[in-house]
């Protein structure tokens, strides 16, 4: 490869990464500012906005709600999604292909569309909006992650190891439980972490399906409408910290290639 | 007895006992697949198909004194298509979303192409950086751009202190440009994934063959790489176009009047103004416009990329 080409490549890639992470850096930087200003010059480091956030009951209750929703969503989609993936990978059929596109449909609909459709549905069947309805909305969008990721892992598995286990006397169930499942488990945990990251940050569907309660993004939205409150940056940084750590951990369990499909 | 005890604990555990209910392995696997697919299918039928069906039905109903009434009609669609305010919003939305999707797809393609073909040794890390970006904030990201682009924001402060301008550039925020910057900013990572996946299916041999046969770098790209990766590129464009067209936080927080989009009008119909049927009609029309444009692009690109 020519040297000039790779310099250009690094320049472009570096500039795009800087553009992508600029807002993240700005939020985290100003969350640590000792002054209430959200502009330059930066006056000094302090954790006062984090203290302010944690002292606020609205923050702590929203945090608890966010954690509840993310945890419930992740557990639910992992159980339902991983099972569906096992079934999809076991054999090829047109029906199962159709099922795969059916599962991934929520990914290609705008959040607003899903949010208002869910609100209409819950109203029509007389189901009160609450954290439960939020979890249903989040599960709808995170289910495809799990199915796609676990499927990718199952497709990479050498199917002959399960056959070998059966030839050695294992039943299909034993081969599945003792051989296949342990090999797929990291992918399931990776998918769970990504579901948590997505749920913790989700705003639009939550906004329409939450009723009177609040999660962290909903709290931020409320604070934004009230004018400048510098603890918004601290709350936003807490969301970012959580989602980025979850994604980094997921990266240790699943490869980027399993996600890029 | 000892043998029997060993059997109970080892082989006759629950799964094995269940397995014995069915005669052949074929049969067992079929029933297992069915059992494993049922929860996901049931969940999606109730909470995806159900809401979409109710939403579609609502778009043909009316509201009267804050009550939904099942009086079937197509008034909502007529209103959405004939009122000037919605026509302007639709036009704005399509223009902004298509430009955002085009910029996003080009940037994402360049990134994916460079990491796949030129920075090979770092491609896994650089792909993962894109994935981290994908999961690092939506609302947070949009609001951060207000801090960056506002009158008191970092950008204006920097320009002022460098002496490049003498008063803050107020058009940086609440403009179409601001809406585009913000949309591109959160859509790029989403577009990188399908494009990168498609480029992985383009083998080096295919490109080398084209080069050996005398194609220049650009020709090889235009005649070999791009057509082979086109499904991924088109998927990236489609995703970003659909999501940009349906976004409402961006226009609300940074768009101003020139960056106003239909998403905000739809959200309002489900909030302050109780007009769900009209909101539903506007949603389906947005989706219909977007899908129509995408099929035209799909059809056109097939003829160009032969």
Interface residues (C-beta under 8 A of the other chain):
Chain A: X1 X5 X6 X9 X10 X12 X13 X16 X17 X19 X20 X21 X22 X23 X24 X26 X27 X30 X37 X38 X39 X40 X79 X80 X81 X83 X84 X86 X87 X88 X90 X91 X99 X102 X103 X105 X106 X108 X109 X110 X111 X112 X113 X114 X116 X117 X118 X119 X120 X121 X124 X125 X136 X139 X140 X143 X147 X171 X172 X173 X174 X177 X194 X197 X198 X201 X202 X203 X204 X208 X217 X220 X221 X224 X232 X236 X239 X240 X243 X244 X246 X247 X248 X251 X255 X256 X257 X259 X260 X261
Chain B: X15 X16 X18 X19 X25 X28 X29 X32 X33 X34 X35 X36 X37 X39 X40 X41 X43 X44 X47 X48 X50 X51 X52 X54 X55 X58 X107 X110 X111 X114 X115 X118 X119 X124 X126 X127 X128 X129 X130 X131 X132 X133 X135 X136 X137 X138 X139 X140 X141 X143 X144 X145 X147 X148 X152 X153 X154 X157 X158 X161 X185 X188 X189 X192 X193 X194 X196 X197 X200 X238 X239 X242 X243 X245 X246 X247 X248 X249 X253 X263 X266 X267 X270 X276 X279 X280 X283 X287
